[in-house]
Amino acid sequence: MVASSSIILAACGSSSTTKSSSTSPSGSATSGTITWWASPIAQVGVRQTLINAFEKAYPKIHVKLVSAPTNTGTNRSQVVAQISGGSSTPDVFMGDVIWPAQFGAHGLAVPLSNYLPSSYWAKFAPGLVSGAKYKGKIYGSPLFEDQGFLYYRKDLLAQAHLPVPKTWEQLKQEALTLVHDHLVKYGFVWQGNSYEGLTCDFMEYFTSAGGKVTNASYTKAYLDSPQAIRTVSFMRSLITSGASPAAVTTMEEPQAMSTFNAGDAAFLRNWDYAWSNSQTPSDSKVVGKVGVAPLPTFSGHSYPGYSTIGGWNLYINPHSKHIATDLTFIKWMSSVQAQTILGKKYSEIPTVQSVRTSIAAEASAPPPEKVAAKTRLIARPAGTPNYPALSTAIYTNINAALNGSTSVKSALAAAESQANTALSGGL
């Protein structure tokens, strides 16, 4: 996820080749034992519920759960150490959506598209599979998803007779109106600190402005562009106008969340957990007053805007001795049954589009799941094994522009220069 995803991948030594116990495993195995490395999922019991349902469907396959660290960076370091050392376990591991290029480049994950046909990948929500690719091959099977949402105070908008904003410009103006009318302390809070979360926020504005961070081959960055200037100038204007507090340049998810929960902000950009958090009386003063909507777009572009993809994929260890059985497990995890368990029982956002749509149509569905079915997704530019350095070039320079320590133009020129160095493999 976001909190520690900027930690640089440890050196992995020489790359390895994919091994298998079958000439061309297809995921049709019906017996065996595999280990699944997975960190705890938000709600207790999710992993075991999925395993129980899988083992009921495949009674001759046993899945041994190995609980991975909750910290994403620690998780990654440990699984990298095991696989790069040649260990055949874990067989399947749950990993961040930004891992495919880093793991694929070092031979630490099986290219799943070598085994699973295009029809398998077609069922996922648009944007998820493209984010799981490296050099044209797909390394991660989407398990459950997260994304950015716009949270807003329904009571304040009603009091001021304002609609839910559909453009960033409209959101800025409404935030200013609510602050100037003394209806709320702050207008809009988001993640502006110098860390991975700012890259996520930037991607949403930038994509809605029509920008792209790199070319398709990840050899050239486009961060000193008209679209980038429009994006960062607007982000900076949120602060200078008073629509967002100056403190937003130091905010990460928890700080933005606590400000919103305290009743001090009209609008919040955050992930799907923010809904349940805002509706928990012990944590929130705005229970029953919160609405959820897709993120806005820029004026002149089609609504909705774009939401940065978070969440988790399933990967296979290249040294696994049970690849056919691993594939059976991964295929089941993307089945309607498994995805419905995740979405309906545990309120995680499903990755299979048909399940997303089905759950969203139910009156009892949590607002983020209703909204997710009609949003547009954008992956971070993680299709390069040098993504950690690329992301650092983005968030450090944009944060400098946001806090006013450098101009927007200078910040973006520096970001592009550093990004190109990162893409070339330099330091």
C-alpha positions in Angstrom: 0.0 0.0 0.0 1.0 3.6 0.2 2.6 4.2 3.6 5.9 2.5 2.9 5.9 1.8 -0.8 8.6 4.3 -1.5 11.3 2.1 0.2 13.8 1.1 -2.5 13.9 -2.6 -3.5 16.9 -4.3 -2.2 19.6 -5.5 -4.6 18.5 -9.0 -5.8 21.6 -10.4 -7.5 21.3 -12.1 -10.8 17.9 -12.8 -12.2 16.6 -16.3 -12.3 14.5 -18.1 -14.8 11.0 -19.5 -14.3 10.8 -23.0 -13.1 7.8 -25.3 -13.1 6.9 -28.8 -12.3 4.9 -29.1 -15.5 5.7 -28.3 -19.1 2.9 -25.8 -19.4 0.9 -25.6 -16.2 -2.6 -24.2 -16.7 -4.1 -24.0 -13.3 -6.0 -27.2 -13.6 -4.3 -29.1 -10.8 -6.7 -30.5 -8.2 -4.3 -31.8 -5.5 -1.2 -30.7 -3.6 0.0 -28.4 -0.9 1.1 -24.8 -1.3 2.1 -21.9 1.0 0.5 -18.5 0.7 2.5 -15.5 2.0 0.0 -12.8 2.9 0.0 -9.9 5.3 -3.2 -9.3 7.4 -6.1 -7.7 5.5 -8.0 -4.9 7.1 -10.8 -7.0 8.6 -9.9 -10.0 10.7 -10.5 -13.4 9.2 -10.4 -12.5 5.5 -7.5 -14.7 4.6 -8.7 -17.8 6.4 -12.2 -17.4 5.0 -10.8 -17.4 1.5 -8.7 -20.4 2.2 -11.6 -22.3 3.7 -13.8 -21.6 0.7 -11.0 -22.6 -1.7 -10.3 -25.8 0.1 -14.0 -26.6 0.0 -13.9 -26.2 -3.8 -10.6 -28.1 -4.1 -10.7 -30.6 -1.1 -7.4 -32.2 -2.2 -5.4 -29.0 -2.2 -4.2 -27.7 1.1 -3.1 -24.0 1.6 -0.7 -23.2 4.4 -1.0 -19.5 5.3 2.3 -17.7 6.2 1.4 -14.3 7.8 3.6 -11.6 6.2 4.6 -8.4 8.0 2.1 -5.6 7.9 4.7 -3.0 6.9 4.9 -3.2 3.1 8.6 -2.4 3.0 9.5 -5.1 5.6 7.2 -7.5 3.8 9.0 -6.9 0.5 12.4 -7.1 2.0 11.7 -10.5 3.6 10.1 -12.1 0.5 12.8 -10.7 -1.7 15.4 -12.3 0.6 13.7 -15.7 0.5 13.1 -15.8 -3.3 16.5 -14.3 -4.3 18.1 -16.9 -2.0 16.5 -19.7 -4.1 13.8 -20.7 -1.6 10.9 -22.7 -3.2 8.5 -21.2 -0.6 6.3 -19.3 -0.4 4.6 -20.6 -3.5 2.2 -17.7 -3.9 2.7 -14.3 -2.3 0.4 -11.3 -1.9 2.2 -8.1 -2.9 1.7 -4.4 -3.6 0.4 -3.3 -7.0 3.7 -1.4 -7.6 5.9 -4.5 -7.4 5.5 -6.1 -10.9 8.4 -4.3 -12.7 10.7 -4.5 -9.7 10.1 -8.2 -9.2 9.9 -9.1 -12.9 13.2 -7.4 -13.8 15.0 -9.4 -11.1 13.4 -12.8 -11.9 11.5 -12.8 -8.5 8.0 -13.5 -9.9 6.6 -15.7 -12.6 5.2 -14.0 -15.7 1.6 -15.2 -15.3 0.7 -14.2 -18.8 2.9 -17.0 -20.0 0.3 -19.4 -18.6 -3.1 -17.6 -18.3 -4.8 -16.6 -21.5 -6.0 -13.1 -22.5 -9.6 -14.1 -21.6 -8.5 -14.5 -18.0 -7.2 -10.9 -17.9 -10.2 -9.4 -19.7 -12.4 -9.7 -16.7 -10.6 -7.2 -14.5 -11.6 -3.6 -14.1 -9.9 -1.4 -16.7 -6.5 -0.1 -15.6 -5.7 -2.9 -13.2 -3.9 -5.3 -15.6 -1.9 -2.5 -17.3 -0.5 -1.7 -13.8 0.6 -5.3 -13.4 2.8 -5.4 -16.5 6.5 -5.3 -17.1 7.9 -5.3 -20.7 4.6 -6.6 -22.0 4.2 -9.5 -19.6 1.8 -9.6 -16.6 3.3 -10.6 -13.3 0.5 -9.9 -10.8 -3.1 -11.2 -10.7 -5.3 -8.4 -9.1 -6.7 -9.6 -5.8 -8.4 -6.6 -4.3 -8.2 -2.9 -5.1 -8.0 0.4 -3.4 -8.3 3.9 -5.0 -8.7 7.6 -4.3 -12.2 8.9 -3.5 -13.6 12.4 -2.7 -15.3 12.5 0.7 -17.5 15.5 1.4 -19.7 16.9 4.1 -23.3 16.5 2.9 -24.6 18.8 5.6 -22.3 21.7 4.7 -23.1 21.4 1.0 -26.8 21.4 1.7 -26.5 24.3 4.1 -24.7 26.4 1.4 -26.8 25.0 -1.4 -23.8 23.7 -3.2 -23.6 20.6 -5.5 -21.1 17.8 -5.2 -18.2 19.2 -7.3 -17.3 17.6 -10.6 -14.3 19.7 -11.5 -11.2 20.6 -9.5 -11.9 24.3 -10.1 -15.4 23.8 -8.7 -14.1 22.0 -5.7 -11.7 24.9 -5.0 -14.4 27.5 -5.3 -16.8 25.6 -3.0 -14.1 25.0 -0.5 -13.3 28.8 -0.4 -17.0 29.6 -0.1 -17.5 27.3 2.9 -14.4 28.7 4.6 -15.2 32.3 3.9 -18.8 31.8 5.1 -17.3 30.4 8.4 -19.1 27.1 7.9 -15.9 25.1 8.3 -12.3 25.7 9.3 -10.7 24.2 6.3 -12.0 23.6 2.8 -10.1 20.6 1.3 -7.5 18.3 2.9 -5.3 15.8 1.1 -1.8 14.2 1.1 0.8 16.8 0.3 3.8 15.6 2.3 7.0 14.6 0.6 6.3 10.8 0.4 4.6 8.2 -1.9 1.1 9.5 -1.1 1.9 12.8 -2.9 2.8 10.8 -6.0 -0.6 9.2 -5.8 -2.4 12.5 -5.4 -0.4 14.1 -8.2 -1.2 11.2 -10.6 -4.9 11.9 -10.2 -4.7 15.6 -11.0 -2.0 15.1 -13.7 -3.9 12.3 -15.6 -7.1 14.4 -15.5 -5.2 17.2 -17.1 -4.2 14.9 -19.9 -0.6 14.3 -18.8 1.6 11.2 -18.8 4.7 10.8 -16.6 6.7 8.8 -19.1 6.6 7.3 -22.6 5.4 3.8 -23.1 8.9 2.3 -22.8 9.8 4.1 -19.6 12.8 5.7 -21.1 11.8 9.4 -21.0 9.9 11.5 -18.5 7.4 14.3 -19.3 7.3 16.2 -16.0 8.2 19.6 -17.4 5.1 19.8 -19.6 2.1 22.2 -20.0 -0.1 19.6 -18.3 2.3 19.2 -15.4 2.6 23.0 -15.0 -1.2 23.3 -15.0 -1.5 20.5 -12.5 1.1 21.7 -9.9 0.1 25.3 -10.3 -3.4 24.3 -9.4 -2.3 22.2 -6.5 -0.2 25.2 -5.2 -3.2 27.5 -5.7 -5.3 25.4 -3.4 -2.9 26.4 -0.7 -2.3 30.0 -1.6 -6.0 30.7 -2.1 -6.9 29.3 1.3 -9.0 26.4 -0.1 -6.5 24.0 1.6 -4.5 24.8 4.7 -0.8 25.4 4.5 -0.4 22.4 6.7 -1.5 20.1 3.9 2.1 20.1 2.7 3.0 18.0 5.8 -0.2 15.8 5.7 -0.3 12.1 5.0 -3.4 9.9 5.2 -3.8 9.9 9.0 -3.4 13.6 9.4 -5.9 14.4 6.6 -8.3 11.8 8.0 -8.2 13.1 11.6 -8.8 16.7 10.4 -11.8 15.6 8.4 -13.1 13.4 11.3 -12.8 16.3 13.7 -15.3 18.2 11.5 -12.6 20.7 10.5 -12.7 20.1 6.7 -15.4 20.1 4.1 -13.6 17.9 1.5 -11.1 15.0 1.8 -9.2 13.0 -0.7 -8.4 9.5 0.8 -8.6 5.8 0.2 -11.6 3.5 0.7 -10.9 2.9 4.5 -11.8 6.6 5.1 -15.5 5.7 4.8 -15.7 3.3 7.7 -13.3 5.4 9.6 -15.5 8.5 9.3 -18.5 6.5 10.4 -16.9 5.1 13.6 -18.2 7.2 16.5 -15.1 6.7 18.6 -13.0 8.2 15.9 -15.3 10.7 14.2 -17.5 13.7 14.8 -19.0 13.5 11.3 -20.9 10.2 11.5 -23.9 10.3 9.2 -22.7 13.6 7.5 -20.3 12.2 4.9 -20.9 11.5 1.2 -18.5 9.7 -1.3 -18.0 10.6 -4.9 -15.5 10.0 -7.7 -12.6 12.4 -7.8 -13.2 15.5 -10.0 -11.5 16.3 -13.3 -10.2 19.5 -14.7 -12.5 21.9 -16.6 -12.6 20.9 -20.3 -12.1 17.2 -19.5 -14.7 14.5 -19.1 -16.0 13.5 -15.7 -15.2 11.6 -13.6 -11.5 12.2 -13.0 -9.0 9.5 -12.3 -8.3 7.6 -9.1 -4.8 6.2 -8.4 -4.7 2.4 -8.0 -3.7 0.9 -4.7 -4.3 -2.6 -3.5 -2.7 -6.0 -3.7 -1.9 -8.6 -6.4 -1.0 -12.3 -6.2 2.4 -13.4 -7.5 4.1 -16.8 -7.9 7.6 -17.6 -6.8 9.7 -18.7 -9.8 11.3 -21.4 -7.6 7.9 -22.9 -6.6 7.7 -26.7 -7.2 3.9 -26.5 -7.5 3.2 -23.9 -10.2 0.2 -25.8 -11.6 -1.4 -25.8 -8.2 -0.4 -22.2 -7.6 -2.2 -21.2 -10.7 -5.3 -23.1 -9.6 -5.3 -21.0 -6.4 -4.7 -17.7 -8.2 -7.5 -18.4 -10.7 -9.9 -19.3 -7.9 -9.0 -16.1 -6.1 -10.3 -14.1 -9.1 -13.5 -16.1 -9.3 -16.9 -14.6 -8.7 -17.1 -16.6 -5.5 -13.8 -15.3 -4.0 -14.3 -11.7 -5.3 -17.9 -11.7 -3.8 -16.5 -12.8 -0.4 -14.0 -10.0 -0.5 -16.5 -7.4 -1.6 -19.7 -8.4 0.0 -18.6 -10.0 3.3 -15.5 -7.8 4.0 -16.1 -4.6 2.0 -12.8 -4.8 0.1 -13.1 -3.5 -3.5 -13.3 -6.4 -5.9 -11.0 -6.4 -9.0 -13.3 -8.3 -11.3 -15.6 -5.8 -13.1 -18.7 -7.9 -13.1 -18.5 -8.4 -9.3 -17.9 -4.7 -8.8 -20.9 -3.8 -10.8 -23.1 -6.5 -9.1 -22.2 -5.4 -5.6 -22.6 -1.7 -6.5 -26.2 -2.3 -7.6 -27.1 -3.5 -4.1 -28.7 -0.9 -1.8 -26.7 -2.1 1.2 -23.3 -1.7 -0.5 -20.9 0.7 1.2 -20.6 4.0 -0.7 -17.0 3.4 -1.8 -18.0 0.2 -3.5 -21.0 1.9 -5.2 -18.7 4.7 -6.4 -15.8 2.4 -7.4 -17.9 0.8 -10.1 -18.1 4.0 -12.0 -14.7 5.5 -11.5 -11.7 5.7 -13.9 -8.4 4.2 -12.6 -4.8 5.2 -13.3 -1.7 3.1 -12.3 1.3 4.8 -10.9 4.2 4.8 -13.4 5.6 1.7 -11.8 6.4 -0.2 -15.1 10.1 0.4 -14.5 12.2 -1.4 -11.9 13.5 2.1 -11.0 10.1 3.2 -9.9 11.1 4.1 -6.3 13.6 6.6 -7.6 11.1 7.9 -10.1 8.5 8.4 -7.5 11.0 10.2 -5.2 11.8 12.6 -8.0 8.1 13.4 -8.3 7.1 13.8 -4.7 10.2 15.7 -3.4 10.1 18.3 -6.1 6.3 18.7 -6.1 6.3 19.1 -2.3 9.0 21.9 -2.7 6.6 23.7 -5.1 3.7 23.2 -2.8 5.4 24.6 0.2 6.7 27.6 -1.8 10.4 26.8 -1.4 10.8 26.8 -5.2 8.8 27.8 -8.2 6.5 25.4 -10.0 8.6 25.7 -13.2 11.9 25.1 -11.4 10.4 22.2 -9.4 9.1 20.5 -12.5 12.4 21.0 -14.4 14.2 19.4 -11.5 11.6 16.6 -11.3 12.0 15.8 -15.0 15.8 15.8 -14.8 15.9 13.5 -11.8 13.2 11.3 -13.3 15.2 10.8 -16.4 18.2 9.9 -14.3 16.1 7.4 -12.5 14.8 5.9 -15.7 18.3 5.4 -17.0 19.2 3.5 -13.9 21.4 6.3 -12.4 21.4 7.6 -8.9 
